[in-house]
Amino acid sequence: KSTFQFYYDSRSSNRGMGDALEMRGTTFKNVWDKTRPVVKCDYEQRNNFLEDIDGVLGPTDKAGVPGFIIRNRNDNKAFLPPDSCTPLWYSPSNEWGQCTAFCEGECLRFMRIKPFFGTWTQYTNMKLRLSNGETVYDFSSEQYKDFQIILPKGTYHGRIFKEDGTEVTAKHIEVVPIGEKPLCSNYVKPSDFSFPTLSPTSTPTVSPTVTASPSVTPDPSVRIRSVVDKMYLWVRSDGGFKANVDEFPLYNTRIILKKETCPGIGYHFQLQLTNPCYLAQWEEAGGRRLYAENGKEYSAGVGTKKGDIQNNQVWFLDETDCGEECVGDCGPGTCTLIRNARNGRSMYWNSPNDVLGASPESPSDDSLLKAKFKWQLIDADTGIAMDITGYD
């Protein structure tokens, strides 16, 4: 006798979205219209939707007609035919009723569009101008500098604008579905989107007074994944740091390996190593960088931070054999130790105890042969394990 209501689940890491619940062949008996699903007008429910594949949850006069119940707002209907969505006024509150609509015969999908600019950026309140050849609509960015949009099937071209109206070109734009794919078949896919992006170049643009060396390559954008269990280094915007089996949300795992001068003190310097040094800097999360403190071991003194660059944030790659524990893309040069240039600590993922950490300072070579110390750099654009021997 109560109205079906959506709610925001704060326990979920995916914007309050829990696992999909699928019911087929469902029959509701003696159900009044006012007890059918409605979407509240709260900001947190702006992207809520419900697929009604059997046409049993919509209005009575649409019985048997498949469709979607959505939050009734322009962002969610921008690319739908004008008369395809009907406001549902049968809720206990007229306010809720005006915020709920049934879109018959439509096939919708929740998409996340995230631009990356090659480094941490201050761009906020961006606009995404999306067009399908007939309709043009501007979407506003969310707090994570991404765009979360409910869309029907179509071919879309997008452009990004700053708050002042200046168009900006991203290095890369990720388009990822959120949640399970719908039960209807004619749904939008990441391949249906195109954007202007910066062309890759082996000779990046430099000051007119400087000649760029042909050997200079852009800083690679990667995801760092353990060989054991395939766990990704993952960080929240507030600095929460862990190894996560899921690479999503993508902005939590995307890292720029920024070339950095090796410290003139400590492990790398004393051993006179020639391996180049890097900062492992997340593209988002305020540009946080991976560090391992001196004089500590295991899970102590390992994390991410912002602010001035310190020498315990400088790392080098030490190629290693992938070993029999590696499954899948495990070719020569694709596995590495991740060593701190200042103190020699080596990152590890300890599967039995679910612990992410780094070895004591200057560990023995034999101890680093263990699989828990082995990592792969996954190309953030292609998803392929990279050959680290290509970086010099």
N, C-alpha and C positions, 0 to 999 in steps of 0.2 A: 504493500500500500504506500510505500515511500518512493520518492522520485530517485531514479538513478542519477548519481552525481559523480563528476570527476573530482579528483583531488591531487594535490602535488605531494609526491613521496620524497621527502628530503633525504631518505636513506639511499636513494639511487644516485650514482655518479653521472647518469646520462640525462641531466636536466629534469629530474623527477619522473622520467619514463621508466616504468618497470617492464618486466617481460610481458610479451603479448599473450593474451588469453583468447584462444580460438574456440568458438562454439558453432557447430553446424546442425542443421535440422532442428533448431530450437523453436519451441512453441510457447507463447505466453498466453495464459487463459485469464479471462476476466480482468484485463489490464485497462485502466483508464488512461486516456491520453496524458493526463497531468502527471502520471507516474513514469512516463517514458524518459529516456536520458536527456539531460540538458547540460549545457556548459555555462558555468558562472561567468560573470563579467570581470573577475579578478585578472590582474596582469599576468599572474603565473599561469593562467589557463588560456592565454592568447593563442597558443598553437595546438590546443587540444582537438583531437578528432577521433572519430570512431567509425570503422568500416562496418556497414550493415549488408553483408553479402547475400543474406536471404530475404532482406526487406521486411524484417519483423520488428525493428526498433523505431522506424520512422513513423510519420503520422498515419492514422487509420486509412485515409484515402490513398495512401501510397503502399498499401500492404502488398508484399511480394515483389516490390520494386527495389533492386539493390541500389546502394548509394553510400554516401558518407554523411555523418552528423558532425558538424564543424562549429568552431567559434565563429560567429557571424561578424566578420570584419573585412575590410577591403583587401588587406594583405592576403587573406586566405582565398579570396574570390577573384583576384585581379585578372587571371587568365582563364576563367570559366565563362561560358556563355552567359549573357545578362540574366536570363530567366531560369537558369538551371538550379538555383538554390532558393528554397522556400523558408522564410523565418518561421520558427515554431513558437507559437504564443500560448501553448497549453501548459506551461510550467506554473508552479505555485506562485512565482513572482514574475510580473510583467518585465522587470528588469532582466531577469535571466532569459526570459523568452526572446527578447530582442537580441540577446547575445548567442542564440542557438539557431542553426539553420540545417535543413536537410537538403543535400545536393544529390538529386536522383541521377542514376546512370553514369556518374563520374568515377574516375579511378585516380585517387590522390596518393601522394607520397611525401613524407617529411624529409627534406633535403637540407644539408648543411653546406654552405659555401664559405670557404675560408681562404682569403688572400694572404700570401707570404711575400715579404719584400726583401728577403735575403739577410735581414738583421732585425734586431728588436726595433720596433717603430712606435712612435708616439701618436700615430694616426688614430683618432677616435671619432666617433659619430660619422663614420663613413656612410656613403650611399652606394647602393648597387642598382644600376639602371639595367633592367632586364627587358629583353624584347623577344617576341616570338614571330616577328614579321608583320603582325597585325596590331598587337597591343604593346605599349611601352609603359613600364611601371617602376617607380623608385622604392626600394626597400631600405630601411635604416638598419645599421649594424647593431648587434647585441653588445653586451658588456665585454665579451671575449673577442671583440673585433671580428666577428663572423656574422653570417646571415643565415637565419633558420627560417625556412620557407616551406609552406605546403603547396605543392604544384601538381597540375595534371600533366598528362603526356604532351610533349611538344618539343620543338627544336628551339633552344634559347641561346641568345648571345648577350653577354653581360659586359658592362664597363663600370669601373670603380671611381668614385669621386670623393675628395676630401670635403670637410665641413664647409670650406669656403667656396666650393664649386669647382675646384681645380681637379682635372682628371689625373689619376695616378695609374701607373702600370706596374703590376706585380711581377715578381720573379716567377712565381708559380701560384696556381689557384687549385685548391683541392675541393672536389665536389663529392660528398659522401652521404649516402642514405642514413638516416637515423632510425633505429628500430628495425623490426622485421619488414620484409617486403609485403605489399598488400596481397590479398587473395585474388583480387581482380587482375587481369593479365596485361592490360594496356597501360602500364605505369611508366613514369619517367625514369631514366637511367643517367648515371654520370656522363656517359658518352653523348648525351643529348645537349651538352653545354659547350660553349666555346667562349674564350676570352682573349683579349690582346695581352700577351705576356712578353717579357724581355727575352730576346733571342740569346741562347748560350753563346759564349765567345771565349776563345783561348787568349785573347788580348783585350782585357777589360779596358774601359775608358779611363784615362788618367788625365792629369793636368796637362794643358797644351805645352808646358815647358818641360815635360818629362816624357821620355820614350818608354813605352811599355815593352817589356821583354816578352817574346813569343812563348817562353816557357811558363809564364805566369798563368795560373788557372784560378777560377773563382773558388771561394771557400765552399767545400761540399756541404750539402744539406743531407743529414743522415738520421737514422734511428739506430741506437746502439742496443744490440740484442745478444743475450747470453746464448752460448752453445747448448748448455744444459737447460732444458725446459722452454727455451726460446722466450725468455723474459725481457721486456723492454725497460730501459731506464726511463722513468716517468716522473714528472714534477707538476705540482699544482701551482697556480698563480701566487699562492701565499707561501710557497717554498716546500710544501709537503713532498717528500722524496721517497720513492720506493721502486721496486722492480715489479712490473705488471705484465701478466700474460697477454693482455689485450692492448694493442697499440692505440686504441681509441680512448678518449677523444684524441684526434691526431695531433692537435696543438700541444698536448702534454708530452709528446714523445719526439717531436721534431727538433733536431739539434744542428747548429752550425759549427763545423770544425774550423775555427779561426786560427790561421797561422799566427804564432806568437814567438817572440825571442826566448830561447831557452835560458833559464836562470844561470847566472855566472857563479853559482854556489850550489852545493848539494850533489845528489846522486848522479844526475845526467852529466854535470860538469866534471865531477871527480873521475868518472869512468871514461871521460872524453868521447862520449857517444856522438854519432853523427845523425841519429834519427831526428827529423824535424819535430818541433814542438807545437802544441795546439792548445787553445781554450775550447772546452766543450760547453757551448753557450746555447741555451734554449732560445728559439726564435721568439717565443712568447714568454709568459711568466716574468715580465720585466727584464728579460735578458739575463736570467740567472745563470751562473756558471758552476760547474762541478768542482769540488775541492776535496782534498784529503789532508787533514792537519798533521803536522810533524809530531813525532813522539807518541802517536796513538796507534791502535791496531784494531782489526776486525770491524765491528759496526761503529766504533767510537770515532768521532771526528770526521765523518763522511757525510756530505750533503751538498746543498747548493746555496749560493748567496749572490746578492747584487753588490754594487759599490765598486770601489777601486780594485783593480786587478792585483792579486797577491801571487807570489811565486808558488804557493801550494795549490793554485788553480791551473797550473801549467802541466800538460800531459804529453806523453809521446806514445806512439804505437810500436809494439814489439811483435813482429810476425811470429806465429807459432803454428805447428801442425794441428789441423782440426781434430784429429783423433776419431776413434770409432763412435764416440758419443754424438758426433755431429750428424744430423739427419737432413737430407735435402741438398741445398746449394752449398757444397763444402769443398769447392775447388781450391787449387793451390793459391795461396796469397789471400784467402778470404777470412782467415781467422787470426786473431791478434790478442795480445795482452794489452791492457790499458794501464800504463805505468805513470806514476806521478814523477815529474822531472825533478822536483825539489827533494823528495824523500824516498823515492823508489817504491812506494806502496803500490800494490797492484789490485785493481778492482776485482771483486768476485761476487758470484751468486751461489750461495750454499743451499742446494735444493732440499736436503733432509730437514733443515731447520727453518727454511724460508727466510734466510738472512741475507741482506745486501750489505756489503762492506768492502774493506780493503785490507790487504795483508799488513803485517808489521813492516817497519822500514827495512829496506835492503834485504828482502827475503832471498833464500837460496834459489838457485836456478832449478834444482830438482823439485822443490815444492810447487813451482809455478807450472809444472807439467800437468798438474791436476786439471780436470775438465772444468772445474768451477771457476777457474781464472780466465777461461777462453771466451772471447766475444766476437761478434761480427758487426760490421758497419753496413746497414741496409740502406741502399739509396732511397731517399724519401720520395723521389718522383717515380721510380720504376719498381720498387719493392725487391730489388735484386741485391744479393750480397756483393759488396764491392771488393775489388782487388786492391788491398792497401799498399801493395808494392808500387802502385802508380803514383803515390804521393811522395815527393822528394823535396 
